[in-house]
């Protein structure tokens, strides 16, 4: 997935009201207000003076002329901020059959109604195979070593998705929870059970019922975000994870 407009660098002043960020542009020193396309806590990614990359736009329908897309991390690493990006990245990968776990499926349908008033991110089908219901989650929390963690705040909606996927397994379908890690300094995934114990419990129940849990990393630079290799998912029960200090 390539960004539509070349990104411009700046320094973060603050993020506020969840969807707004004040940024000083590096080239001009002008302070602008950027859209922050992320409803989560963004723990560890919104420190003042973080170098960030914004996507400018000239759309007259948009009040804000910049969108926050990336943050630079120590060690020449990157983090993707936009929570809409994972679905775009995964769609491209599914159509290209570049996700080994799901490469047998040729038909990819996004946003299909299922369960009790929900829409699955992708419904995959192929003659001779059970339909595969795929939910995608954005991951960009890191607190310890090379562990990526999900979620970074309580997600009742996320727990409901796990329950919906569990029902799909009971009906004879495949159900896949696909976590996409939008930062380049991680190599494996576990749940932040201390931040959302209910989600961790729902994860354990869903995995025990046959929901497939897979994770992929990403390649990120100022030009775009692409899917990378698969990450291992911690096989231990996630509902019993210890609390972690925030570095």
Secondary structure, DSSP 8 states (H G I E B T S, - for coil): -B-SS-EEEEEEEEEETTTEEEEEETTT--EEEEEE---S--TTS--TT-EEEEEE---TT-S-SEEEEEEEETTTEEEE--TTHHHHHHHHHHHTT--GGGTT--EEEEEEEETTTEEEEEEEE-TTS--EEEEEEEE-EEEETTEEEE-SS--HHHHHHHHHHHHHHHTT-EEEEEEEE-BSS--EEEE-TTT-HHHHHHHHHHHHHT-EEEEEEEEEETTEEEEEEEEEE--S-GGG-------
